[in-house]
Amino acid sequence: MQGNRCDGIERGNETLKKNIIAMNASIMIGLGSFLAVPSVHAESISDLEKQKDSIQEKRSGVESNISDTEKKIDVLQDKQMTAEDQIEAIEAKIAESGKKIEAKNAEITQTKNEIEALKKEIEVLKERIAKRNEVLKERALSFQETGGDVNYLEVLFGSSSFGDLVDRVGAVATIAEADRDILKQHELDKKDLEEKQNAVEQKLASLEVAKAELLEIEKQQKQQKQEKDALVKKLKDQTKKHEDEKMGLEEEKANLAAQEKAIKSAISLENQRLAELEAARKKAAAEAKKRAEQEAAQAAAKAASQAKQQSSSGSSAKSSAAPAASHSSANVSSAPAVSSGTFTRPSAGYVSSTMGERWNKKHAGIDIAASGTVPVVAAADGIVSRSYFSSSYGNVVFVTHSISGQQWTTVYAHLSSRQVSEGAVVAKGQQVGIMGNTGHSFGQHLHFELHKGAWNYSKSNAVNPLNYIPN
């Protein structure tokens, strides 16, 4: 009996030792798994740091692009100002040419009036010349019939006295002189007529040539103005293009800054969580050690009743488990159920437009349309990097996610209202806003974008959300 009791005690001690060893092993295994967690999160922090460095590098590149774009805009504006100054100078020259052309037109009109007056003088001269021609014809006929000076001799020999002869000689001399005057005046009138005609015609021709030259100059000046106008328009278009590009780059810079801020916040939160986890690990280790010491003391003090302690220790052991964290999403009764995949559907409704080319532009996401008050939820856990009103996106929320070391960015646009602010931590399925029709939008819908990496102006990181969210 005594031997059996001792054998039982011995067997009980062995069993207790085994149980204690097993219990300590299980505790150490648990602590080992607990200790392994921080290293995983340390890698996560390292990834976040790398993402932060990458975003800083991208921001630097974007700032450099903004600086380059501003320089291009300055150069274009300088060229535009130069061209506009040249246009102003050309317009002044065109106005001056116009005045000169008007002056030439006035001179031409005056010359034409002179020609009309001269025509009247010419008619008078022609009439005078015609009359003289008749007189000269009569003289010539008389000369031909009398043989030249015979008539004058008859006049002289027909005198009745010496006084009459003197009178007749004077008369003949006067007649001859008159004939010579007629011939001389006739030649002068003809010469004057020719000179006036030539002078006026030359003046008119000279004026017409000068006018033609001025018209050609004016034509060239107008052509130069058209070319400068076209150049100014081209420069304005290029300036507008670069200004739009600059706006996009500045928005990209702001988004990168917001994402950097979000990642810094994520690193801070992760470090905070690691600190809490380390405190919990130490507390768990201290509690495990205390329990081991208590159990060892109990085993040594109650060696006699080890069998009962063994049976009672199994029934009295209490297990402690930390309550599982659960996400509660308010106001999502109308939203789709949160899926188990990486991303959940951001809102109820039907896909009214898919990703791809639309209206000759890149549609970098999908549109989900629905009527009524439709909540919009975060597609995955993350940090709100931006929450603001955009002229194109309207009310928009950007959320930065870090999933298995990969950065993602989701965009929720055209919201009627936003319910999260920058820096807020959101859970998958948590409401971020209400579907709306703000910004450049035609009808109530959610424009949803998914970027594998950071959002940028060219949206080069955009991927098709339909490949990632449930249908």
C-alpha positions as CSV (number, residue, x, y, z in Angstrom):
1,M,0.0,0.0,0.0
2,Q,2.8,2.3,1.0
3,G,4.8,1.3,-2.1
4,N,1.8,1.8,-4.4
5,R,1.3,5.2,-2.8
6,C,4.9,6.2,-3.3
7,D,4.8,4.9,-6.9
8,G,1.8,7.0,-7.5
9,I,3.4,10.1,-6.0
10,E,6.5,9.4,-8.2
11,R,4.4,9.0,-11.3
12,G,2.5,12.1,-10.3
13,N,5.7,14.1,-9.9
14,E,6.8,13.0,-13.3
15,T,3.5,13.8,-14.8
16,L,3.5,17.3,-13.1
17,K,7.0,17.9,-14.4
18,K,6.0,17.0,-17.9
19,N,2.9,19.3,-17.6
20,I,5.0,22.1,-16.3
21,I,7.6,21.7,-19.0
22,A,4.8,21.4,-21.6
23,M,3.1,24.5,-20.2
24,N,6.4,26.5,-20.2
25,A,7.1,25.3,-23.7
26,S,3.7,26.5,-24.8
27,I,4.2,29.8,-23.1
28,M,7.6,30.2,-24.8
29,I,6.1,29.2,-28.1
30,G,3.4,31.8,-27.6
31,L,6.0,34.4,-26.6
32,G,8.1,33.4,-29.6
33,S,5.2,34.0,-31.9
34,F,4.5,37.3,-30.1
35,L,8.1,38.3,-30.4
36,A,8.0,37.5,-34.1
37,V,5.3,40.1,-34.8
38,P,7.4,43.2,-34.3
39,S,9.9,42.1,-36.9
40,V,7.1,41.8,-39.5
41,H,5.9,45.3,-38.6
42,A,9.5,46.5,-38.6
43,E,9.6,45.4,-42.2
44,S,6.3,47.2,-42.8
45,I,7.9,50.4,-41.4
46,S,10.9,49.9,-43.6
47,D,8.6,49.7,-46.6
48,L,6.7,52.8,-45.5
49,E,10.0,54.6,-45.1
50,K,11.0,53.6,-48.6
51,Q,7.6,54.8,-49.9
52,K,8.1,58.1,-48.1
53,D,11.6,58.4,-49.7
54,S,10.2,57.6,-53.1
55,I,7.4,60.2,-52.7
56,Q,10.0,62.8,-51.6
57,E,12.0,62.0,-54.7
58,K,8.9,62.2,-56.9
59,R,8.0,65.6,-55.3
60,S,11.5,66.8,-56.0
61,G,11.0,65.7,-59.7
62,V,7.6,67.4,-59.8
63,E,9.0,70.6,-58.3
64,S,11.8,70.5,-61.0
65,N,9.1,70.0,-63.7
66,I,7.1,72.9,-62.3
67,S,10.3,75.1,-62.4
68,D,11.0,74.0,-66.0
69,T,7.4,74.7,-66.9
70,E,7.5,78.1,-65.3
71,K,10.6,78.9,-67.3
72,K,8.9,77.8,-70.5
73,I,5.9,80.0,-69.7
74,D,8.2,83.0,-69.0
75,V,10.0,82.5,-72.4
76,L,6.6,82.2,-74.2
77,Q,5.3,85.3,-72.5
78,D,8.4,87.2,-73.4
79,K,8.1,86.1,-77.0
80,Q,4.4,87.0,-76.9
81,M,5.2,90.5,-75.5
82,T,7.8,90.9,-78.3
83,A,5.4,89.8,-80.9
84,E,2.6,92.1,-79.6
85,D,5.1,95.0,-79.6
86,Q,5.9,94.1,-83.2
87,I,2.2,94.0,-84.1
88,E,1.7,97.4,-82.5
89,A,4.6,98.8,-84.6
90,I,3.2,97.1,-87.7
91,E,-0.2,98.5,-87.0
92,A,1.3,102.0,-86.7
93,K,3.1,101.5,-90.1
94,I,-0.2,100.3,-91.6
95,A,-2.0,103.4,-90.3
96,E,0.8,105.6,-91.7
97,S,0.7,103.8,-95.1
98,G,-3.1,104.3,-95.1
99,K,-2.7,108.0,-94.6
100,K,-0.1,108.2,-97.4
101,I,-2.5,106.2,-99.7
102,E,-5.3,108.6,-98.8
103,A,-3.0,111.6,-99.6
104,K,-2.0,110.0,-103.0
105,N,-5.7,109.3,-103.7
106,A,-6.3,113.0,-103.0
107,E,-3.5,114.0,-105.3
108,I,-4.7,111.7,-108.0
109,T,-8.2,113.1,-107.6
110,Q,-6.8,116.6,-107.9
111,T,-4.7,115.7,-110.9
112,K,-7.7,114.1,-112.6
113,N,-9.6,117.4,-111.9
114,E,-6.6,119.3,-113.4
115,I,-6.8,116.9,-116.4
116,E,-10.6,117.7,-116.8
117,A,-9.8,121.5,-116.6
118,L,-7.0,121.0,-119.1
119,K,-9.4,119.2,-121.4
120,K,-11.5,122.3,-121.5
121,E,-8.4,124.4,-122.2
122,I,-7.5,121.9,-124.9
123,E,-10.9,122.3,-126.5
124,V,-10.4,126.1,-126.5
125,L,-6.9,125.7,-128.0
126,K,-8.2,123.2,-130.5
127,E,-10.9,125.7,-131.5
128,R,-8.4,128.5,-131.7
129,I,-6.0,126.4,-133.7
130,A,-8.8,125.4,-136.0
131,K,-9.7,129.0,-136.7
132,R,-6.0,129.8,-137.4
133,N,-5.8,126.9,-139.7
134,E,-8.7,128.4,-141.7
135,V,-6.9,131.8,-141.9
136,L,-3.7,130.1,-142.8
137,K,-5.4,128.1,-145.5
138,E,-6.9,131.3,-147.0
139,R,-3.4,132.9,-146.9
140,A,-1.9,129.9,-148.5
141,L,-4.6,129.8,-151.2
142,S,-4.1,133.5,-151.8
143,F,-0.4,133.0,-152.0
144,Q,-0.8,130.1,-154.4
145,E,-3.1,132.1,-156.7
146,T,-1.1,135.3,-156.8
147,G,2.3,133.7,-156.7
148,G,3.5,134.8,-153.4
149,D,4.2,138.5,-153.0
150,V,2.4,139.6,-156.2
151,N,-0.6,140.7,-154.3
152,Y,1.5,142.9,-152.1
153,L,3.0,144.5,-155.3
154,E,-0.4,145.1,-156.7
155,V,-1.3,146.8,-153.5
156,L,1.8,149.0,-153.7
157,F,1.5,149.9,-157.4
158,G,-2.1,150.7,-157.1
159,S,-1.3,153.7,-154.9
160,S,-2.5,157.1,-156.3
161,S,0.1,159.2,-154.5
162,F,3.2,159.0,-152.5
163,G,1.3,159.3,-149.2
164,D,-1.0,156.6,-150.4
165,L,2.0,154.5,-151.2
166,V,3.4,155.0,-147.7
167,D,0.1,154.0,-146.2
168,R,-0.1,151.0,-148.5
169,V,3.5,149.9,-147.6
170,G,2.7,150.2,-143.9
171,A,-0.5,148.2,-144.4
172,V,1.4,145.5,-146.3
173,A,4.0,145.3,-143.5
174,T,1.3,145.1,-140.9
175,I,-0.4,142.2,-142.8
176,A,2.8,140.3,-143.2
177,E,3.7,140.8,-139.6
178,A,0.2,139.5,-138.6
179,D,0.7,136.5,-140.7
180,R,4.0,135.8,-138.9
181,D,2.4,136.3,-135.5
182,I,-0.4,133.9,-136.4
183,L,2.1,131.2,-137.4
184,K,4.2,131.8,-134.3
185,Q,1.2,131.7,-131.9
186,H,-0.1,128.7,-133.7
187,E,3.2,126.9,-133.0
188,L,3.3,128.1,-129.4
189,D,-0.2,126.9,-128.7
190,K,0.5,123.5,-130.2
191,K,3.7,123.2,-128.1
192,D,2.0,124.4,-125.0
193,L,-0.8,121.9,-125.6
194,E,1.6,119.0,-126.0
195,E,3.6,120.1,-122.9
196,K,0.5,120.3,-120.7
197,Q,-0.7,117.0,-121.9
198,N,2.6,115.3,-121.3
199,A,3.0,116.9,-117.8
200,V,-0.4,115.9,-116.6
201,E,-0.1,112.4,-118.0
202,Q,3.3,112.0,-116.4
203,K,2.1,113.3,-113.1
204,L,-0.9,111.0,-113.2
205,A,1.3,108.0,-114.1
206,S,3.7,108.9,-111.3
207,L,0.9,109.1,-108.8
208,E,-0.5,105.8,-109.9
209,V,2.9,104.2,-109.5
210,A,3.4,105.7,-106.1
211,K,-0.1,104.6,-105.0
212,A,0.6,101.0,-106.3
213,E,3.9,101.0,-104.3
214,L,2.0,102.1,-101.2
215,L,-0.7,99.5,-101.7
216,E,2.0,96.8,-102.0
217,I,3.7,98.1,-98.8
218,E,0.4,98.0,-97.1
219,K,-0.3,94.5,-98.3
220,Q,3.1,93.3,-97.0
221,Q,2.5,95.0,-93.7
222,K,-1.0,93.4,-93.4
223,Q,0.6,90.1,-94.2
224,Q,3.2,90.6,-91.5
225,K,0.5,91.5,-89.0
226,Q,-1.4,88.3,-89.9
227,E,1.8,86.3,-89.4
228,K,2.4,88.0,-86.0
229,D,-1.2,87.5,-85.0
230,A,-0.9,83.8,-85.8
231,L,2.4,83.7,-83.8
232,V,0.7,85.4,-80.8
233,K,-2.2,82.9,-81.0
234,K,0.2,80.0,-81.1
235,L,2.2,81.4,-78.2
236,K,-1.0,81.9,-76.2
237,D,-2.1,78.3,-76.9
238,Q,1.4,77.0,-75.9
239,T,1.3,79.2,-72.8
240,K,-2.2,77.9,-71.9
241,K,-1.0,74.4,-72.4
242,H,2.0,74.9,-70.1
243,E,-0.2,76.7,-67.5
244,D,-2.6,73.7,-67.5
245,E,0.4,71.4,-67.2
246,K,1.7,73.5,-64.3
247,M,-1.7,73.4,-62.6
248,G,-1.7,69.6,-62.9
249,L,1.9,69.4,-61.6
250,E,1.0,71.6,-58.7
251,E,-2.0,69.4,-57.9
252,E,0.3,66.4,-58.2
253,K,2.8,68.1,-55.9
254,A,0.0,68.8,-53.4
255,N,-1.1,65.2,-53.6
256,L,2.4,63.9,-53.1
257,A,2.9,66.2,-50.1
258,A,-0.4,64.9,-48.7
259,Q,0.6,61.3,-49.4
260,E,4.0,61.9,-47.7
261,K,2.1,63.4,-44.7
262,A,-0.2,60.3,-44.7
263,I,2.8,57.9,-44.8
264,K,4.5,59.8,-42.0
265,S,1.3,59.5,-40.0
266,A,1.2,55.8,-40.9
267,I,4.8,55.4,-39.7
268,S,3.9,57.2,-36.5
269,L,0.8,55.1,-35.9
270,E,2.8,51.9,-36.7
271,N,5.5,52.9,-34.3
272,Q,2.8,53.6,-31.7
273,R,1.3,50.3,-32.4
274,L,4.7,48.6,-32.1
275,A,5.3,50.3,-28.7
276,E,1.9,49.1,-27.5
277,L,2.7,45.7,-28.9
278,E,6.1,45.7,-27.1
279,A,4.4,46.7,-23.8
280,A,1.8,43.9,-24.3
281,R,4.6,41.4,-25.0
282,K,6.5,42.4,-21.8
283,K,3.3,42.2,-19.8
284,A,2.5,38.8,-21.2
285,A,6.0,37.6,-20.6
286,A,5.9,38.8,-16.9
287,E,2.5,37.2,-16.4
288,A,3.7,33.9,-18.0
289,K,6.8,33.9,-15.7
290,K,4.7,34.6,-12.6
291,R,2.3,31.8,-13.6
292,A,5.2,29.4,-14.1
293,E,6.7,30.3,-10.7
294,Q,3.3,29.9,-9.0
295,E,2.7,26.5,-10.6
296,A,6.2,25.3,-9.7
297,A,5.6,26.3,-6.1
298,Q,2.2,24.6,-6.0
299,A,3.8,21.5,-7.5
300,A,6.4,21.3,-4.8
301,A,4.0,22.1,-2.0
302,K,1.3,19.7,-3.2
303,A,3.4,16.7,-4.3
304,A,1.2,14.4,-2.3
305,S,-2.0,15.3,-4.1
306,Q,-0.5,15.6,-7.6
307,A,-3.0,13.3,-9.2
308,K,-5.9,15.5,-8.0
309,Q,-4.0,18.7,-8.8
310,Q,-3.3,17.4,-12.3
311,S,-7.0,16.7,-12.8
312,S,-8.1,19.9,-11.2
313,S,-5.4,22.0,-13.0
314,G,-7.0,20.9,-16.3
315,S,-10.4,22.0,-15.2
316,S,-9.4,25.1,-13.4
317,A,-7.0,26.4,-16.2
318,K,-8.4,29.6,-17.6
319,S,-7.5,30.8,-21.0
320,S,-7.3,34.4,-21.7
321,A,-7.8,35.7,-25.3
322,A,-7.7,39.2,-26.5
323,P,-11.0,40.3,-28.1
324,A,-10.7,40.3,-31.8
325,A,-10.8,43.8,-33.2
326,S,-13.8,44.5,-35.3
327,H,-14.5,47.4,-37.7
328,S,-17.8,49.0,-37.4
329,S,-18.9,51.2,-40.2
330,A,-21.6,53.6,-39.6
331,N,-24.1,54.7,-42.1
332,V,-23.2,52.0,-44.6
333,S,-26.5,50.1,-44.6
334,S,-27.0,51.0,-48.3
335,A,-23.4,50.1,-49.2
336,P,-22.4,46.7,-50.5
337,A,-21.2,44.2,-47.9
338,V,-17.5,44.4,-47.1
339,S,-15.8,41.7,-49.2
340,S,-12.9,39.5,-48.0
341,G,-10.6,40.5,-50.8
342,T,-7.9,43.2,-50.8
343,F,-10.4,45.8,-52.0
344,T,-14.1,46.0,-51.4
345,R,-16.7,47.7,-53.7
346,P,-16.8,51.5,-52.8
347,S,-20.5,52.0,-53.3
348,A,-23.8,50.5,-54.5
349,G,-25.0,51.1,-58.1
350,Y,-24.2,50.0,-61.6
351,V,-21.0,50.7,-63.6
352,S,-22.1,53.4,-66.0
353,S,-18.7,54.0,-67.6
354,T,-15.5,51.8,-67.7
355,M,-11.9,52.7,-67.8
356,G,-10.4,53.7,-71.1
357,E,-10.6,56.3,-73.8
358,R,-13.7,58.5,-73.5
359,W,-14.4,61.8,-75.4
360,N,-10.9,61.6,-76.9
361,K,-9.5,61.7,-73.3
362,K,-8.2,59.1,-70.9
363,H,-10.9,58.0,-68.4
364,A,-8.6,56.8,-65.6
365,G,-11.2,55.0,-63.5
366,I,-14.8,53.7,-63.5
367,D,-18.1,55.5,-62.8
368,I,-20.7,53.9,-60.5
369,A,-24.1,55.4,-60.8
370,A,-27.1,55.2,-58.4
371,S,-30.0,57.4,-57.3
372,G,-30.9,58.6,-53.8
373,T,-28.6,59.0,-50.9
374,V,-25.8,56.5,-51.6
375,P,-22.9,56.2,-49.1
376,V,-19.3,55.8,-50.5
377,V,-16.9,53.7,-48.4
378,A,-13.2,53.2,-48.3
379,A,-12.1,50.3,-50.6
380,A,-9.4,49.2,-48.1
381,D,-7.8,50.3,-44.8
382,G,-5.7,53.4,-45.2
383,I,-5.0,57.0,-44.4
384,V,-6.8,60.0,-46.0
385,S,-4.1,61.8,-47.9
386,R,-6.4,64.5,-49.4
387,S,-10.0,65.7,-48.8
388,Y,-10.9,68.9,-50.7
389,F,-12.9,70.4,-53.5
390,S,-11.4,70.3,-57.0
391,S,-12.7,72.1,-60.1
392,S,-12.6,68.8,-62.1
393,Y,-13.2,66.1,-59.4
394,G,-15.6,68.2,-57.3
395,N,-15.7,67.0,-53.7
396,V,-12.9,64.3,-53.7
397,V,-11.2,62.1,-51.2
398,F,-7.8,60.5,-51.8
399,V,-6.8,57.5,-49.6
400,T,-3.3,56.1,-49.4
401,H,-3.0,52.4,-48.6
402,S,0.0,50.2,-47.7
403,I,-0.8,46.6,-48.5
404,S,1.9,43.9,-48.3
405,G,4.6,46.5,-48.9
406,Q,2.9,48.0,-51.9
407,Q,1.5,51.5,-51.9
408,W,-2.0,52.0,-53.4
409,T,-4.0,55.2,-53.9
410,T,-7.8,55.3,-54.2
411,V,-9.8,58.3,-55.4
412,Y,-13.5,59.0,-54.7
413,A,-14.7,61.9,-56.8
414,H,-17.9,64.0,-57.4
415,L,-19.1,63.5,-53.9
416,S,-22.0,65.6,-52.6
417,S,-20.3,65.7,-49.2
418,R,-17.1,64.5,-47.6
419,Q,-17.1,62.9,-44.1
420,V,-13.4,62.4,-43.6
421,S,-10.6,64.9,-43.3
422,E,-6.9,64.7,-44.2
423,G,-4.8,62.5,-41.9
424,A,-7.8,60.4,-40.8
425,V,-7.3,56.7,-40.5
426,V,-10.1,54.8,-42.3
427,A,-11.0,51.2,-42.2
428,K,-12.1,49.1,-45.1
429,G,-15.8,49.7,-45.6
430,Q,-15.8,52.9,-43.5
431,Q,-17.9,55.7,-45.0
432,V,-15.9,58.6,-46.6
433,G,-18.7,60.5,-48.2
434,I,-22.0,60.6,-50.1
435,M,-22.3,60.0,-53.9
436,G,-23.0,63.3,-55.7
437,N,-22.7,65.4,-58.9
438,T,-20.1,68.0,-58.1
439,G,-17.2,69.2,-60.2
440,H,-17.0,68.3,-63.9
441,S,-19.8,65.8,-63.7
442,F,-23.0,65.0,-65.6
443,G,-25.4,63.3,-63.3
444,Q,-25.0,61.7,-59.9
445,H,-22.3,59.0,-59.8
446,L,-19.1,58.0,-58.1
447,H,-15.9,58.4,-60.2
448,F,-13.5,55.8,-58.6
449,E,-9.8,55.4,-59.4
450,L,-7.3,52.9,-58.3
451,H,-3.6,53.6,-58.6
452,K,-0.9,51.1,-58.0
453,G,1.5,53.6,-56.4
454,A,1.1,57.3,-56.0
455,W,-1.5,59.4,-57.9
456,N,0.1,61.6,-60.6
457,Y,-1.0,64.2,-63.1
458,S,-0.6,61.8,-66.1
459,K,-2.3,59.0,-64.1
460,S,0.3,56.6,-65.3
461,N,-0.2,54.4,-62.3
462,A,-3.9,53.9,-62.8
463,V,-5.2,50.3,-63.0
464,N,-8.7,49.0,-63.9
465,P,-10.6,48.9,-60.6
466,L,-12.9,46.1,-62.1
467,N,-9.9,43.8,-61.9
468,Y,-9.7,44.3,-58.1
469,I,-13.1,44.9,-56.7
470,P,-16.1,42.6,-56.6
471,N,-18.7,42.9,-59.3
